[in-house]
Amino acid sequence: MSDNGKTEKMKESPLKRLVNFFKELKAETKRITWPSKFDAKKAAAVVAVFCAIYIIIIAILDFGFSNLFKVIFK
């Protein structure tokens, strides 16, 4: 039978696997290309504007349906 390495990994202690996980996590984090400060601010502003628009639309719909129910059930 061929040993494909799975049994070797299963024999490792849980602590060793946890340490290995964090080593790999650190290596992956270093490979991330982070956005510039300007790009991050621009993206945050876009999200804030869309949230504000969404809040306004929901508030208008809530106000409209509230008044509609008052008229219907009067």
C-alpha positions as CSV (number, residue, x, y, z in Angstrom):
1,M,0.0,0.0,0.0
2,S,1.2,3.5,-0.7
3,D,1.5,5.9,2.2
4,N,0.3,9.3,1.0
5,G,1.2,11.2,4.1
6,K,-2.2,11.3,5.7
7,T,-1.2,8.8,8.4
8,E,1.9,10.8,9.1
9,K,-0.2,13.9,9.7
10,M,-2.7,12.0,11.9
11,K,0.2,10.9,14.2
12,E,1.2,14.5,14.9
13,S,0.1,15.8,18.2
14,P,-2.7,18.4,18.2
15,L,-0.4,21.0,19.7
16,K,2.1,20.5,16.9
17,R,-0.7,20.9,14.3
18,L,-1.9,24.0,16.0
19,V,1.6,25.6,16.0
20,N,2.0,24.6,12.3
21,F,-1.4,26.2,11.5
22,F,-0.3,29.5,13.0
23,K,3.0,29.4,11.2
24,E,1.2,28.9,7.9
25,L,-1.3,31.6,8.8
26,K,1.6,34.1,9.4
27,A,3.2,33.1,6.1
28,E,-0.1,33.6,4.2
29,T,-0.7,37.0,5.9
30,K,2.6,38.2,4.6
31,R,1.6,37.4,1.1
32,I,-1.5,39.6,1.2
33,T,-1.4,42.8,-0.9
34,W,-3.0,45.3,1.4
35,P,-4.8,48.3,-0.2
36,S,-3.2,51.8,0.2
37,K,-4.6,54.2,2.8
38,F,-6.3,56.2,0.1
39,D,-8.0,53.1,-1.4
40,A,-9.2,52.0,2.0
41,K,-10.6,55.4,2.8
42,K,-12.3,55.5,-0.6
43,A,-13.9,52.1,-0.1
44,A,-15.1,53.0,3.4
45,A,-16.6,56.2,2.1
46,V,-18.5,54.3,-0.6
47,V,-19.8,51.8,1.9
48,A,-20.9,54.6,4.2
49,V,-22.7,56.4,1.4
50,F,-24.6,53.2,0.3
51,C,-25.6,52.5,3.9
52,A,-26.9,56.1,4.3
53,I,-28.9,55.7,1.0
54,Y,-30.3,52.3,2.2
55,I,-31.3,53.8,5.6
56,I,-33.1,56.7,3.9
57,I,-35.0,54.3,1.5
58,I,-36.0,52.1,4.4
59,A,-37.1,55.1,6.5
60,I,-39.3,56.4,3.6
61,L,-40.9,53.0,3.1
62,D,-41.5,52.6,6.8
63,F,-43.1,56.0,7.0
64,G,-45.2,55.4,3.9
65,F,-46.5,51.9,5.0
66,S,-47.1,53.2,8.5
67,N,-49.3,56.0,7.2
68,L,-51.0,53.6,4.7
69,F,-51.9,51.2,7.5
70,K,-53.3,54.1,9.5
71,V,-55.5,55.1,6.6
72,I,-56.7,51.6,5.9
73,F,-57.5,50.6,9.5
74,K,-59.0,53.9,10.5
